[in-house]
Each structure stands twice: as structure tokens, then as C-alpha cells.
Amino acid sequence: MTRTPIARFTLFAALALGLAPAGATTAAEPGPPESGPAVERYGVDLEYFAYPWPVETMPVEVGDSEAQMAFMDLAPDRPNGRSVVLLHGKNFCGATWEDTARALLGAGYRVLIPDQIGFCKSSKPREAQYTFAMLASFTRKLMERQGIAQAAIVGHSTGGMLAMHFAHAYPDATRQLVLINPLGLTDRMAEGVPYVPLSQLIAQERAKDYQSIRRYQLETYYHGHWKARYDRWVGMLAGQYASGDAVAHAQAKTSEMILTQPIAQHIEGIAMPVTLMIGMRDTTTFGKGQAPQEVQRRLDAIPALAQSAAPRFPAATLVTFDDLGHSPQVEAPEVFEPRLLQALARGEKRAATGT
């Protein structure tokens, strides 16, 4: 049945009231990883998935096509004069930053939250050739459009890799850098991870469903400990994948982008204050699944990479969460948020004094 625009309002209202949308399972303590609710189709561009604040769009050109970059631009009640840009990861969206954004707003920061082209509520042009340079340039264009000359750039996972590309390309726009369990701290192809044809990556993405997404996150992100509130984010991804093949194409191309466009070789040139915020129980090891066994044995997960990469940044601080995994901001916001605010204050002091 085709939904009308009123269905989108109904979904938003239901979520705002803490109710499950029609066709979805009410949140409860889950069973084993293989179980899950019927998937709600949220649309290729998450048209029917409610975000916590109004979503705007900015037109961008991708090749010969015009695309729309979705974003939320949030103003605090008591501004402190500083801005933060939040960059989501590959399996995450702008909405996933809700808890973090509320903490930042409460501390007086203006918060800009884009959905990158190819992800979430933004367009997914079939002919797009995805590059970190393109995504960084669109992020800079969005900042300029919204009147933000400089900001703290906070990136998680693939968003952390994008944040490093952004800081390298636009140092004057980067007040400081906060990297939360980022990819990009090493060059996986240089470590021996082979290239996989795009057709094979597309087939892998097409095979994803609620159960496989949840199982991967349980094992890799949350070190075997699941909380019912994570189901919303699994449902968001599964509902988008189920809505159209453009999602699989975009996700496959961004996996290709991560492997083939390293930033680790520029770490020593990222001179602004950097904070690495690392959940130490994260087992994310990008490229491991496509590498031969002899290569797999020498690939480090993000926590080990972060510890070895931190000294390479000219001005880096390593903050660790011993009991948390890949997404500390999702897993334990009450633990993560105070330390993020401390990191931003420390980075701001270093940026202001040049030390």
C-alpha cells in the first residue's frame, strides 16, 4: 500500500509519544540475534523514518545529476559562540546523533548534522562515483551555506575517516577534530587487503537484512551485549535496504571508497587539536572479511590502531572507554557525553592558545 504524506506525520507523532509505528513491533527485550520484527519499509531516502528535528535539504550536483543533501541545523537556547559538525558512520545516520546533539545544545553549541550523499535521507544517485573529497566538499559547502566559517568536526566510524579527509582538505574550517572509533587510521590495501570488484560488493549489500545487520552489530559493535533501544537503528537500516536497490549500490560504492582512498598517510599533517575517543571493546576490523587468512592475522582492530596512531598526530589526546565498543555515544551516552564536552573544552583551549 502506498503511503500518503499524512503517514509520515503519523509515524513522527507515534515516535514522539513513545509508541511503535503501524506495522512495527513494539520495543522489548529481544530474543536471540536471529529473531526480529517485521521490517518497516522507510523508503530509499528514509522518507518515512522520523528524525528528532526538522530536516532541510541543500541541492548539490553529482556529475550531471542534481541531488539533495539532507541536514539538521540546531540552535542552542544559550549560545556559547561555537559550532560542532557531526559526521555519521556508514551504518548510522544523522538521527543516530540525537543524544549527543542534545548534550551539545545544552552546553551552548550550535550543531550541524548532515546526512552525506549516498546515505540516509540524502540522495543516492546511481551514477555517483563516491569519494571522500566529494563528501568533504559538500560538507564544506553546507557549512558555508549555513554561515559557519569554522567548527569542531566530530566524526564516528566512517565519519571519522571523512573528518580526517575534511581536516586535511579544509584546515581553516576545522577548529578541532574529534574522532570516535574512526576508520582510516591505517591503509588497508597497503596491509594486503585485496580489492573486491564492485559487483561483488553490491551482491553482499543486497544480502543484508534485519537479522544479519543486528547480528553484525551485536558481535562487532556491542561486544555481545544488546539493549532494546538499539533495535530502532537496526530497523532503520533494514527498512531502508528493503525499500530499493539504490541503497545497496550506494553502500557498496562507499565500501569501495573506504578501501581505496586512505588518509592515514596524512596523519602527521593534521595539525589542529585532535581527540581520539575510543571504545576499547570494539572489534571492527575493516577489510578483514575479504582478506586471505595470512593477512587477516596481522590486521588490528580500531582500539589497537588508535593507540599506535595517536602519537603520529601533532596534537592528539587519546580518551578511552574500557567497557564500551564501537559506538560509545550510542551504547552509553551518559558516560560518553561528559567526556565529549571535556574534550571539546580542552581542544578549544588548545586551539585558542595554539598549544
C-alpha positions in Angstrom: 0.0 0.0 0.0 1.4 3.4 -1.0 1.7 5.8 1.9 0.4 9.3 1.7 2.3 12.3 3.3 0.0 12.1 6.3 1.6 8.7 7.2 4.9 10.5 7.7 3.3 12.8 10.3 1.6 9.8 12.0 4.9 8.0 12.3 6.6 11.1 13.8 3.8 11.5 16.2 3.9 7.9 17.2 7.6 8.0 17.9 7.3 11.3 19.8 4.8 9.6 22.1 7.0 6.6 22.5 4.6 4.4 20.5 5.5 1.9 17.7 4.5 2.9 14.2 1.9 0.9 12.4 3.4 -2.4 11.1 6.4 -2.3 13.6 7.0 -4.4 16.7 6.9 -2.7 20.0 10.3 -2.3 21.5 11.1 -5.1 24.0 13.9 -7.1 25.3 15.0 -9.0 22.2 15.4 -12.7 21.8 18.4 -14.3 20.1 20.2 -12.4 17.3 18.3 -14.3 14.6 14.9 -13.0 15.7 13.4 -9.6 14.8 10.3 -7.8 13.9 8.7 -7.4 10.5 10.7 -4.8 8.6 9.0 -1.4 8.2 9.9 0.0 4.7 11.1 3.5 5.4 12.0 4.5 1.9 15.2 4.7 -0.1 15.8 8.2 1.4 14.2 7.3 4.7 11.1 9.3 3.8 9.0 7.6 6.4 11.6 7.4 9.2 11.2 10.3 11.7 14.2 12.4 12.7 14.2 14.2 16.0 14.3 17.7 14.5 13.2 19.3 11.2 15.2 18.2 8.2 16.3 20.6 5.5 18.0 19.9 2.1 20.7 21.6 0.1 20.9 20.9 -3.7 24.3 19.6 -4.9 25.5 18.5 -8.3 26.8 14.9 -8.7 28.0 14.6 -12.2 25.2 15.5 -14.5 22.5 14.9 -11.8 21.1 17.2 -9.1 21.0 15.6 -5.7 19.7 16.7 -2.3 21.9 16.7 0.8 19.7 16.4 3.9 20.7 18.0 7.2 19.6 19.3 10.6 20.9 22.7 11.8 20.2 23.2 15.5 20.5 26.3 17.6 21.0 26.3 21.3 18.9 28.3 23.8 22.1 29.9 25.3 24.8 30.0 22.5 28.4 29.8 23.5 29.6 31.1 20.1 30.9 27.7 18.9 29.7 25.2 16.3 30.0 21.4 16.0 29.5 19.4 12.8 28.6 15.7 13.5 29.6 13.2 10.7 27.8 9.9 10.9 29.3 6.5 10.1 28.4 4.0 7.3 25.8 2.1 9.3 24.5 5.2 11.0 22.5 8.4 10.2 22.1 11.9 11.4 19.3 10.8 13.7 21.7 8.4 15.5 23.4 11.6 16.9 20.2 12.6 18.8 21.6 12.1 22.4 24.9 13.6 21.5 23.3 16.6 19.9 21.1 17.3 22.9 24.1 17.3 25.2 25.9 19.7 22.8 22.9 22.0 22.6 22.6 22.0 26.4 26.2 23.2 26.6 25.6 26.0 24.1 26.9 24.6 20.9 25.3 25.1 17.5 25.0 21.7 16.0 25.0 20.9 12.2 24.2 17.3 11.4 24.4 16.3 7.7 23.4 13.1 6.1 26.1 12.5 3.5 25.2 12.0 -0.2 24.5 8.2 -0.6 23.2 7.8 2.9 20.1 8.1 5.0 17.8 11.0 3.9 20.1 12.3 1.2 20.0 11.4 -2.5 21.7 8.2 -3.8 22.5 9.0 -7.5 23.0 5.7 -9.4 25.9 7.2 -11.4 27.8 8.7 -8.5 31.4 8.0 -8.1 31.9 8.3 -4.3 35.0 10.0 -3.0 35.8 11.4 0.4 36.9 14.5 -1.4 33.4 14.9 -2.8 31.7 14.3 0.6 34.1 16.7 2.3 33.5 19.4 -0.3 29.7 19.1 0.1 30.1 19.3 3.9 32.2 22.5 3.5 29.6 23.9 1.1 26.9 23.2 3.6 28.8 25.0 6.4 29.3 28.0 4.1 25.6 28.0 3.2 24.6 27.9 6.8 27.1 30.7 7.7 29.5 28.5 9.7 33.1 29.5 8.9 34.8 27.2 11.4 33.6 24.3 13.6 34.7 21.4 15.7 34.4 18.4 13.3 33.2 15.3 15.2 33.2 12.1 13.2 32.3 8.5 14.1 33.5 5.3 12.3 33.5 6.1 8.5 32.5 9.6 9.6 35.8 9.8 11.4 37.7 8.9 8.3 35.7 11.6 6.4 36.5 14.0 9.3 40.3 13.4 8.7 39.8 14.0 5.0 37.9 17.2 5.7 40.6 18.5 8.2 43.3 17.7 5.6 41.4 19.5 2.8 40.0 22.4 4.9 42.2 23.1 7.9 41.0 26.6 8.2 37.4 25.4 8.6 38.4 22.8 11.2 38.7 24.3 14.7 39.4 20.9 16.2 38.9 17.3 15.4 37.1 14.6 17.5 37.4 11.0 16.1 35.1 8.4 17.7 36.3 4.8 16.9 37.3 6.1 13.4 38.1 4.1 10.3 41.1 5.5 8.3 43.9 5.1 10.9 45.7 2.7 8.5 45.9 1.9 4.8 44.3 -1.5 4.5 45.4 -2.0 0.9 49.0 -1.4 1.9 48.5 -4.0 4.6 47.5 -6.5 2.0 43.7 -6.4 1.8 42.8 -7.1 -1.8 40.4 -5.0 -3.9 36.9 -6.6 -4.4 35.0 -5.9 -7.6 32.1 -3.5 -7.1 29.7 -6.1 -8.5 30.6 -8.4 -5.6 30.2 -5.6 -3.0 26.8 -4.9 -4.4 25.8 -8.5 -4.0 27.0 -8.5 -0.4 24.9 -5.4 0.3 21.8 -6.8 -1.3 22.0 -9.8 1.0 21.7 -7.7 4.2 18.6 -7.9 6.2 17.4 -7.2 9.7 18.9 -10.4 11.2 22.3 -10.0 9.5 22.6 -6.3 10.4 21.6 -7.0 14.0 24.0 -10.0 14.3 26.9 -8.0 13.0 26.3 -5.1 15.3 25.8 -7.4 18.3 29.1 -9.1 17.7 31.2 -6.2 16.4 29.8 -3.0 18.0 28.3 -4.1 21.3 30.6 -7.0 22.3 27.7 -9.4 22.8 25.5 -7.1 24.9 22.3 -6.0 23.3 19.9 -3.3 24.5 16.4 -3.0 23.2 16.9 0.6 22.2 19.5 -0.5 19.5 16.6 -2.1 17.6 15.4 1.2 16.3 18.7 1.7 14.5 18.7 -1.8 13.1 15.2 -1.3 11.9 16.1 2.0 10.3 18.9 0.3 8.2 16.9 -2.8 7.4 13.9 -0.7 6.4 16.0 1.4 4.1 17.7 -1.6 2.4 14.3 -3.2 1.9 13.0 -0.1 0.1 15.1 -0.2 -3.1 18.3 -1.3 -4.8 19.8 2.2 -4.8 20.7 1.7 -1.2 22.8 -1.4 -1.9 24.6 0.4 -4.8 25.4 3.4 -2.7 26.6 1.4 0.3 28.8 -0.8 -2.0 30.4 2.2 -3.6 31.2 3.7 -0.2 32.8 0.4 0.9 35.0 0.7 -2.2 35.7 4.3 -1.3 36.9 3.4 2.3 39.3 0.7 1.0 40.8 2.7 -2.0 41.0 6.2 -0.6 43.3 6.2 2.5 44.0 9.2 4.7 46.5 7.6 7.2 49.4 8.9 5.1 48.4 12.4 6.1 48.0 12.0 9.8 51.2 13.9 10.6 49.9 16.9 8.7 46.6 17.2 10.6 47.9 19.9 12.9 44.8 21.1 14.8 43.9 19.7 18.2 42.7 16.1 17.8 40.8 13.9 20.3 40.5 10.2 19.7 37.6 8.8 21.7 37.8 5.0 21.6 35.6 2.3 22.9 38.2 -0.4 23.7 35.9 -3.4 23.2 35.3 -2.6 19.5 36.3 -5.4 17.2 35.7 -3.5 14.0 38.5 -4.5 11.5 37.6 -3.1 8.1 38.7 -5.3 5.2 39.2 -8.5 7.3 36.3 -10.3 5.7 37.8 -10.0 2.2 41.4 -10.7 3.1 43.2 -14.0 2.9 44.0 -15.7 6.3 47.6 -14.7 6.4 46.6 -11.1 6.0 43.7 -11.3 8.5 46.1 -12.4 11.2 48.1 -9.1 11.1 45.1 -6.7 10.8 44.5 -4.7 14.0 41.0 -3.6 15.2 40.3 0.1 15.8 41.4 0.2 19.5 45.0 -1.0 18.7 45.1 1.2 15.6 44.1 4.2 17.7 46.8 3.6 20.3 49.5 3.4 17.6 48.1 6.4 15.5 47.6 8.8 18.4 51.4 9.8 18.7 51.5 10.5 15.0 49.1 13.4 15.2 50.9 16.6 16.1 48.4 17.5 18.9 46.4 14.5 19.9 44.7 13.3 23.1 43.6 9.7 23.5 40.4 9.1 25.5 39.4 5.5 26.1 36.3 3.7 27.3 37.4 0.4 28.6 33.9 -1.2 28.8 32.4 0.2 25.6 32.5 -0.8 21.9 32.4 0.8 18.5 29.6 3.3 19.3 30.2 4.7 22.8 27.9 7.6 22.1 25.0 5.2 21.4 25.9 2.5 23.9 26.4 4.7 27.0 25.5 8.3 26.3 25.6 9.1 30.0 29.3 8.1 30.1 30.3 9.5 26.7 28.7 12.9 26.7 30.5 14.5 29.7 33.8 13.3 28.3 33.0 14.7 24.8 32.2 18.1 26.4 35.5 17.9 28.3 37.3 17.0 25.1 35.8 19.9 23.2 36.7 22.4 26.0 40.2 21.1 26.1 40.5 21.3 22.3 39.1 24.8 22.3 41.7 25.9 24.8 44.5 24.4 22.7 43.1 25.9 19.5 42.8 29.4 21.2 46.4 29.3 22.6 48.0 27.4 19.7 49.5 24.8 22.0 
